[in-house]
């Protein structure tokens, strides 16, 4: 399993959540990345930026394609002609793969405006100008149990841990790791800010249940009109079946680089794998599913909300 360590934010966003909250907040990231994170803190942010934030395997790619189309006048042909990660860069990707500080931000610096930038960083580790300028941010949450199973298959394929580690071992490691609270801290921070006019908070589960409403919400949030004909095109283009067979939304470019870095032979892999809500139950034993359920319930006791609230199921 990929390692994480405690990192120190250069400054906390006390204008968003009080210092009392941040006093006990531990942030985690890959080892030896403090200098990179300090540079992230100082990244220039533009007023017309749109930042897409989530934890891995929480519907980020799905929302990313949706947002790119809305921001680019629903240009479906352009979307089909270039990898999504080239059209909308993942800010941390270059550093994760190459550990190169000099070129770490080239992708976001050279992207045409308005920029759509993806990040998996927690609130305190994002560029400080986002907190101060109140740049548009979209956050997508997902049931951790589904996210963990999905990330197991993805990270294993990318070569970030041994192919011999079983799904059961991975999930047990996830539950027992020092950073096991990060999934919950991350979601609850953005959920607490969901009424802010610069933040749109949604969930993978809501996108699966009512994608039309999410598209309408996003268009309103970004002040981009959409007619019924375009809506029908969006619903088709963003369907799981279309996303799965679309080579530009399956992260082929990123996967190739990651597997080369990890010295893992290239092989066929669908980034869009199952696309189900509660699909984790199909892949693990009843006993492990019950253990995961209890783990989530125990973790949620320290928060003044429920998992159903975080997933917008209530």
C-alpha positions in Angstrom: 0.0 0.0 0.0 1.2 3.5 -0.8 2.7 5.2 2.2 1.6 8.5 3.8 3.1 10.7 6.5 2.0 13.7 8.5 2.7 16.9 6.7 2.5 20.5 7.9 0.4 23.0 6.0 2.2 26.3 5.5 -0.8 28.1 6.9 -4.3 27.0 7.8 -7.5 28.5 6.2 -8.7 30.1 9.5 -11.0 32.4 7.5 -13.0 29.3 6.5 -12.9 27.2 9.6 -11.8 28.4 13.1 -8.3 27.8 14.4 -9.8 25.7 17.2 -10.7 23.2 14.5 -7.2 23.1 12.9 -5.4 22.6 16.2 -5.9 18.9 16.2 -6.1 18.3 12.4 -3.5 16.0 11.0 -2.8 16.3 7.3 -1.3 13.4 5.4 0.6 13.1 2.1 3.2 11.0 0.3 6.6 10.9 2.1 9.2 13.7 1.6 6.8 16.1 -0.1 6.9 19.0 2.3 8.8 21.3 0.0 6.3 20.5 -2.8 3.4 21.3 -0.6 4.9 24.6 0.5 5.1 25.5 -3.2 1.5 24.4 -3.7 0.5 26.9 -1.0 1.9 29.7 -3.0 0.5 28.7 -6.5 -1.1 31.6 -8.3 -4.9 31.2 -8.7 -6.9 33.2 -11.2 -10.4 34.5 -10.6 -11.8 32.5 -13.6 -10.3 29.2 -12.4 -12.4 26.3 -11.5 -10.9 23.8 -9.1 -12.3 20.2 -8.8 -11.4 18.6 -5.5 -12.0 15.1 -4.2 -10.3 12.1 -2.7 -9.2 9.5 -5.2 -11.8 7.3 -6.9 -14.7 9.4 -5.8 -16.2 10.3 -9.2 -13.5 12.9 -10.0 -13.1 11.9 -13.6 -16.8 11.9 -14.2 -17.3 15.4 -12.8 -14.1 16.6 -14.5 -15.5 15.6 -17.9 -18.8 17.3 -17.0 -17.1 20.5 -16.0 -14.8 20.7 -19.0 -17.7 20.4 -21.3 -19.7 23.1 -19.5 -16.7 25.4 -19.4 -15.9 24.8 -23.1 -19.4 25.4 -24.6 -20.2 21.7 -24.8 -17.6 21.0 -27.4 -18.0 17.2 -27.6 -15.7 16.7 -30.6 -12.8 18.6 -28.8 -13.4 16.4 -25.7 -13.2 13.2 -27.8 -10.0 14.4 -29.5 -7.7 14.9 -26.5 -7.0 13.1 -23.2 -9.0 14.6 -20.3 -5.8 14.9 -18.2 -4.3 17.1 -20.9 -7.4 19.3 -21.2 -7.7 19.6 -17.4 -4.5 18.9 -15.5 -4.2 17.0 -12.2 -2.0 19.4 -10.2 -0.1 16.9 -8.2 0.5 14.3 -10.9 3.9 15.5 -12.2 5.4 15.6 -8.8 4.0 12.2 -7.7 5.4 10.5 -10.8 8.7 12.4 -11.3 9.5 14.0 -7.9 10.5 17.1 -10.0 9.9 20.4 -8.2 11.1 22.5 -11.1 8.5 21.2 -13.5 5.8 20.4 -11.0 3.4 23.1 -12.0 4.1 23.5 -15.7 0.9 21.7 -16.7 -1.4 24.1 -14.8 0.7 27.2 -15.7 0.4 26.5 -19.4 -3.2 25.4 -19.5 -5.6 27.7 -21.4 -7.9 29.9 -19.3 -10.4 29.4 -17.9 -8.5 26.6 -16.2 -10.1 23.5 -14.8 -7.7 22.0 -12.3 -8.1 18.8 -10.5 -6.6 18.1 -7.0 -6.8 15.4 -4.4 -5.3 17.6 -1.6 -7.2 18.4 1.5 -8.5 21.9 2.2 -5.5 23.1 4.2 -3.0 22.0 1.6 -4.6 23.7 -1.4 -3.2 27.0 -2.8 -4.0 29.8 -0.2 -5.3 32.0 -2.9 -8.3 29.7 -3.3 -9.3 30.5 0.3 -8.8 34.2 -0.1 -10.1 34.8 -3.6 -13.0 32.3 -3.1 -12.3 30.8 -6.5 -15.0 28.4 -7.7 -14.5 25.0 -6.2 -16.4 21.8 -6.9 -16.2 18.9 -4.3 -17.3 15.3 -4.9 -17.7 13.0 -1.9 -18.2 9.2 -2.1 -18.9 6.3 0.3 -15.4 5.4 1.6 -16.2 1.7 1.3 -16.7 2.0 -2.5 -13.8 4.4 -2.9 -11.4 2.1 -1.1 -12.3 -0.9 -3.3 -12.0 1.1 -6.4 -8.7 2.6 -5.4 -7.3 -0.9 -4.6 -7.9 -2.0 -8.2 -6.5 1.3 -9.7 -3.4 1.6 -7.5 -2.6 -2.1 -7.9 -2.8 -1.7 -11.7 -0.6 1.4 -11.5 2.0 -0.5 -9.6 1.9 1.6 -6.4 1.9 -1.6 -4.3 2.5 -5.3 -4.7 0.2 -7.1 -7.0 0.2 -9.9 -4.4 -1.7 -7.9 -1.9 -5.3 -9.0 -1.7 -8.4 -6.8 -1.5 -9.0 -8.0 2.0 -5.5 -7.2 3.1 -5.7 -3.7 1.5 -9.0 -2.9 3.2 -7.7 -4.1 6.6 -4.6 -2.0 6.1 -6.8 1.0 5.2 -8.8 0.6 8.4 -5.8 0.2 10.6 -3.5 2.9 9.1 -2.5 6.0 10.9 -4.2 8.2 8.3 -7.5 6.3 8.4 -9.4 9.4 9.5 -8.3 11.5 6.5 -11.3 10.3 4.4 -13.7 11.6 7.0 -11.9 14.8 7.9 -11.6 15.7 4.2 -15.3 15.2 3.5 -16.6 16.9 6.6 -14.5 20.0 6.0 -16.0 20.6 2.6 -19.5 19.6 3.8 -19.2 22.3 6.5 -18.6 24.9 3.7 -21.3 23.6 1.4 -23.4 26.8 1.8 -20.6 29.1 0.7 -21.4 30.6 -2.7 -18.0 29.7 -4.2 -18.3 26.0 -3.3 -20.5 23.4 -5.0 -20.7 20.2 -2.9 -22.1 17.0 -4.4 -21.6 13.2 -4.2 -20.9 10.3 -6.5 -24.2 8.8 -5.1 -26.2 11.8 -6.2 -24.6 11.8 -9.6 -25.6 8.2 -10.0 -29.2 8.9 -8.8 -29.9 12.1 -10.6 -27.2 13.2 -13.1 -29.6 15.6 -14.8 -30.0 17.6 -11.6 -26.3 17.7 -10.9 -25.6 19.0 -14.4 -28.3 21.7 -13.9 -26.8 22.6 -10.6 -23.3 22.9 -12.1 -24.5 25.0 -15.0 -26.2 27.4 -12.6 -23.2 27.4 -10.3 -20.9 28.4 -13.2 -23.5 30.6 -14.8 -23.5 28.6 -18.0 -26.9 28.0 -19.8 -27.9 24.7 -21.2 -30.8 23.7 -23.5 -32.6 20.4 -23.6 -30.9 19.2 -26.7 -27.5 19.7 -25.1 -28.7 18.2 -21.9 -29.5 15.0 -23.7 -26.1 15.0 -25.3 -24.5 15.5 -21.9 -26.5 12.6 -20.3 -25.4 10.3 -23.1 -21.8 11.4 -23.2 -21.5 11.1 -19.4 -23.2 7.8 -19.1 -21.1 5.0 -17.6 -21.3 3.0 -20.8 -20.0 5.9 -22.9 -17.3 6.9 -20.3 -16.0 3.4 -20.1 -15.5 3.0 -23.9 -14.1 6.6 -24.4 -10.3 6.4 -24.5 -10.0 10.1 -23.6 -11.6 9.6 -20.2 -9.8 6.5 -19.1 -6.5 8.2 -18.1 -4.4 6.2 -20.6 -1.7 8.9 -20.7 -1.4 9.1 -16.9 -1.5 5.3 -16.5 1.3 4.8 -19.0 3.6 7.2 -17.2 2.8 5.7 -13.7 3.4 2.1 -14.8 6.7 3.1 -16.4 7.8 4.9 -13.2 6.8 1.8 -11.2 8.4 -0.5 -13.7 5.2 -2.4 -14.3 4.4 -3.9 -17.7 1.6 -2.1 -19.6 -1.6 -4.1 -19.8 -5.3 -3.5 -20.6 -7.2 -1.8 -17.8 -10.4 0.1 -17.7 -10.2 3.2 -15.4 -14.0 3.2 -15.5 -14.5 -0.2 -13.9 -18.0 -0.8 -12.5 -19.5 2.5 -11.7 -21.8 1.2 -9.0 -23.1 2.5 -5.7 -22.4 -0.1 -2.9 -20.6 -2.2 -5.4 -18.1 -3.1 -2.7 -20.5 -5.7 -1.3 -20.1 -7.8 -4.5 -16.3 -8.1 -4.0 -15.8 -8.9 -0.4 -17.1 -11.3 2.2 -20.1 -10.6 4.4 -17.8 -10.6 7.4 -15.5 -8.0 5.9 -18.4 -5.9 4.8 -19.8 -5.8 8.3 -16.4 -4.9 9.6 -16.2 -2.0 7.2 -19.7 -0.9 8.2 -18.8 -0.8 11.9 -15.5 1.0 11.1 -17.3 3.8 9.3 -19.9 4.0 12.1 -17.2 4.3 14.7 -15.3 6.9 12.7 -18.4 9.0 12.2 -19.0 9.3 16.0 -16.6 12.2 16.3 -18.3 14.3 13.7 -21.5 16.3 14.1 -23.1 14.7 11.0 -23.8 11.3 9.4 -22.4 9.5 6.4 -25.8 9.8 4.8 -25.6 13.6 5.1 -22.1 13.6 3.6 -23.3 11.6 0.6 -26.5 13.8 0.3 -28.7 10.8 0.8 -31.0 12.5 3.3 
